[in-house]
Amino acid sequence: MALLAGWDKRIKLDIDYTNKIGASVTWFPVTIFLKDANGDSTKVFTEITTNSRKIAITKADGTTELKGEIELWSYDAGTPANSVAIIHTSATGWTIDDDMSVYLYYDNDHAVNDNIGIVPGSSPASDVWDGSFKVVYHLGEDDTGTTINDSTSNDKDAAKDANADPSQDTGKIGKGQHFDIANTEKITIPTLAISGRTEVTWELWFKSDVENNTLQQLFVYNNDADNLFLRTDINAGTTNKIILFCYADAGGGWSDNTTAYTSTGWHHIVGRAKEDDFLDLFVDGVKIGTPVAIGSFIDLGNQFGDYLGKTRSGDLNYTDGIIDEFRLSLAKRSDAWIKAIYNSGNDSLLTYGSEEEVGAEVNTTNFFQMF
């Protein structure tokens, strides 16, 4: 196996394509969790401490680098094994079509790697997200500001009502935003200037604070220029129900699930619609119910705003819980893609190996090449 020259250590990360994806996906954003339960992954912190960009991620060949966005890097100097990091990785044209591996290299003596980014929305961090993504909100911002950063190059940052309104909390992937229904909190999404779209996929992780049939409206998007209306609710009038709305010329499409949302634990909710096709609902990586036929996307006017955490000006149907990792794509993401996103976010896509001392092997090879 070839080695990436100049790096001292690496860990092999095996992708479970057979069980966790099942069909080819390209430019797919894999999420890496560095934490004590994942092999030797916290040894990265022992080596590089707070120098988070002194890492490299490669394809299975061990030398072709992928791009990386660091969402979270929490180093515990007293006990490095208690440290945690979240890294999203991918690259243009990278295809996962079999059980394969990636390698995570790290070396405190190495220079900062220009293929690894921290600032959301700027290259190389934005290169992790393919061109179909219109917004990616990790929702990990702290309570000292109101901006929710977009990780794509589209620069469509969203806005909280105020500092700590909603507030930062532990998310499914790093940190998320905790909405308090009593405070009528929301995040306002900017106009996305979508044109000519024929298909769309939107997704989020949600953990409710309540377990009853209180209507909670998690997301709404409606814009005159975009000619598109989307909405996600839970417990909408019937106990343990999730409902998606995607309005079309036939009067609107909707899809619901009456059994999956039965606890206050985390759930991954995905809506997928294609013009003159179907509206699909996925919960925790699985398609729920029967797809609903829809016609051409239509504009409903200005009676709705564009929000996370509520819908409709004046309505009392806010969110009571934590929303994490909201993403919207102008693409009909495949069933395999949605299954993989769930497993990646659930930290079940990768198996983490043991630390390898690769610098010594490179040096040995160079030594013998001198004779």
N, C-alpha and C positions, 0 to 999 in steps of 0.2 A: 504494500500500500504506500502510495506516495505521501510525502509529508509536506506541509506548508513551511517553507524555509524561514528560519528566524524566530520561531516560536518554541518555547521550552516544554509546554504541557498541553494536553488536550484530553477531552472526554468524548466518547462516542455516544450519540443519541440515536436510538433505533426508532424508525417510524413504522407503526403497525398499520400498513396499508390494507392488508387482507381483511382485518376485523373492524377497523375504525374508519375506513374511507370506502374502499370497494370499487371505485372507478377512477379513471385518470382525472387529475386536477392540475391546472397550470397557473403559475404565479400565485400559489396559495400561501396565505400568511400563517406560518406555524408559530405557535406560542411556546416559548421555553420558560420553564419555572425553575429557578435555582433556589433550592430549599433543602432542608436537612433530610427529608424523606426520599429525595430523588438521587440515588446513587452517591457518587462523590461530588455532586455539583457544588456544594458549599466550599469545597477546597479552592474554588475560583477566588473566593473572598480572602482566603488565607494568603494567596499569591499576590493579588492585585489590590486588595483593600478597597479604597474608594475610587480607584482609577478604572472606571467602568468601561472606557473605550479602548482599553488595552486587551481587547479580545478580538477574535475572528471566528466566523462561522463559514464552514465550507460544505459543498455538496459531498456526495458519497465518495468521490475520487480523492478527497482529502486535500485538494489544492485549489479548486475553483470556488472563489468566495461568493457568499450571499450577502445581501444587505441586511442591516439590523436596526431596529428602533428600540431603544431602552425606555420602557414605560415606567419602571420602578427599579431603584437600586438602593436598598436599605442595608447598610453595612453595620454590623455590631462589632465594634473593636474589642470589646471584652470577651465575646464568645463568637468568633466568626461562623461557627456552625449554626447560630441563630439568625444569620443574615438571610435576606430574601431578595430576589430580583425577578423581574418580568421582562422578557425580550421577545419581540416579534421579528420574524425573519422570513425572507423570500427574495426573489429576484426575477426580473423580466425573463419569460420563457422557461423558467425552471418548472419541470413537470414531475409530479409524484405519480407513478404508475405501477409500483410494485413495493414490496417490503424493502426499505432502503434505510440509509443512515445519513446523518449529518454529523459534522465534527465541530466541537467548540474548543478553540485554541485560546490560551491565555498565558501572559508573560509580563511581569511587572517591569522588566527591562526593555520591553518593546516600545516603540513609539505609539502614540495614539493612532488608532486605525480609522482612516477616512471612510471606510465602508460601514461604520457603526455610528449612529446618530442618536442624539438625545432631544434636540429641539423639535417638537411636533410641527409637521408641515414643511420642513426644510429637508433638502437632500443631505445625507442618504436615507434619513428616517422615512421620508415620504415615498421612497422607491420601493418600500415593502408592499405598498398598496397599489393594485393594478388600476388602470385608467377607468374602470367601471365604477369604482368607489367615488361617490360624490362627497360624503362626509364619513369620517371615522372619529368618534368621540370616546376616548378611554375613560373619561369622567373621573379622573383621579385628582383633579385640582384641589388644593387646600382651601381654607376658609378666609384667606387674606385678600382675595380678589373676586371678581365676578365673571371673568372670561373662562369659557370652556373651549379648549384648543382642538382644532381639527388637525388630524395627523396626515391628511392628504395634502397634495400641493395646491388644492383649490382654495385654501385659506378661508374657509367658511366657519370661522369661530362663532360659537353660540354664547349666550349671556345669561347668567343667573340673575335673579331679582335683586340680590344684595349679597354682601359677604355672609357666608354661612347660611344662605337662604336660596337653595337647599345647602346642606352641610356635607362635608367629606365624611365617609365611613368606610369600613372594610367592605370591599367589593368581591365579586366572584373572581375577577382577574385584577389583582392589585387593589386599588381603591375605587370607590364609586360615590354617587351622590344620593344622600338620604333625604327624601321628601317627607315632610310632616303635613298631613292633610289638614291639621288644625291651623297651620300657618299659610295655607293656600299658596304653596311654593311652585315655581315652574322654571324651566330653562327655555329661552326663546331661541328658535333656530332661524338663521337668516334665509333670505330668498336664495334658492340654489340655482336659479337661472337654467333650468332643465328645458331642453327643446328637442323635439323630434323623438322623444322616447317611446318605445313600444313595450318595454318590460322593466320591472323593478323588483328588487328584493330589499326588505328592511328587517333588522334584527336587533334584539337587546336581551340582556340578562336582567331578571327581576326577582327580588325577594320581598314579599309582602309582609307588612307588620300585622295584618289582620287575617283571619280565616273565617270569612262569612260572605254573604252575597252583596256586600257594599260595592257599588259601581266605582271602579277605578279606571280612569282613562290615562294610559301611559304615554301615548304618542299621537300626535296629529300633524299632518302636513297637507296644506292646501294653498295653492298659489295661482292667481289668475294667469300669469304669464306662462306658467308651467303646465296648466291645464291638467292638473293631477291632484287627486284627493286620496289620502291614506289615513288609516286610523287603527290603533290597537287598544282594546279594552280588556279588562278581566272582570269576571263576576257581573257581567252586564245584564242584570235583571234575573238571572237564574244562578243558583248556587253552583260554584265550581265550574264556571264557564269562561273560556277565552274567546273573544270575538275579534275578527279582522274586518275592516271595511276597505273597499277599493271601488269608488264610484265609477260607473261606466254608462254608456248611452242607453242601456236597457233598464236603467233605474238604479244601478248599484250592485256590486257583488259583495257578499259577506260569507264568512266561513267561521264556524265555531267548534269548540271542543267542550264537551260536558263532563269529562272525567279527569283530565290530567292535572288541573290546577286544584289540588286538594290539600295543600299544606302551605306553611309560610316559608318553606325552604326555597333554594334557588331554582329557577327554571329559565331555559333558553327558548325564547319565542321568536319565530321567523314568519314573516308574511312574504309571499311571492306572487306576483301578478304579471300576466302578459296580455297585451291588448288583443281583443278578439280571441281570447283563449280562456285561461282559468285562474282563479285565485286559490292559492294553497296555503294551508296553515301547518307549520311544523312546531312541535314542542319537544324539547330535549332530543333533537336530531331525528325525530320520527314524524312522518306525515300523518296528520290527524284528520279523520272524517273524509268526506267526499269533496273533491275539488268543485268549486262553484264557477259556472260559466259567466264570463263578463264580455262586454262589447268594447267599443272604443272608449278610451279614457276621456272624461269630460270635466269641465270646470263648474264648480258649484258657487262661484262668487266669493264674497268676502265674509261669510258668516263664521268662518273658522280662522284661528291663528295657527301658527306653526310652533309647536311646543313639545318638549318632554315634560311629563308630570301633570298635564292637564289638557283639556280641549274645550273649545267654545268660550268666547268672552262672556263672563258673567256666570258661567256654570259653576256648580259646587263640586263637580266630579273630578277631584284632584287625586294624585297618587299618594299612597301611604306606605312607603317602603323604600328600598334601595334599587336604583337603576344603574346598570353598569354596561359598558362596552356597546354603545349604540353605533350601528353602521347602516348606511344606505347605499345601495348600488343600483346603477342603471343597467341591470343584467338579470336574466332569469337564471340564478345560480342553480346548479344541478343538485339533485338529491344527494349525491356523493359529497359535493362541496358542503352542503348544510350539515350532513352527518359529521364530516371532518371538522367543521368549525365548532360544533358542540363538543366533540371529543378533545379537540385541541384546547378549548377554553376550560374544559372540565379536568384538564391535566391527565388525560388517559390516552393520548395519542403517542407519546414518547416513552421509551424505556431508557433510563440513564445509566451509563456504564461507569467504569472505574477510571481514575486518573492515570494517564500514561505520561511517562517522562520521555518526550520525543526529541528534545533538544540534544540529549546525549547521543541518540541514534543518528541524528543528522551530522553531529560532529565526528562520530566514528566513521561514517561514510566518507566525509570529506578528508579525514586523515588517510584512509587507505587509497583514496584517489590521487594522493600526492606521490605514490610509489608505483 
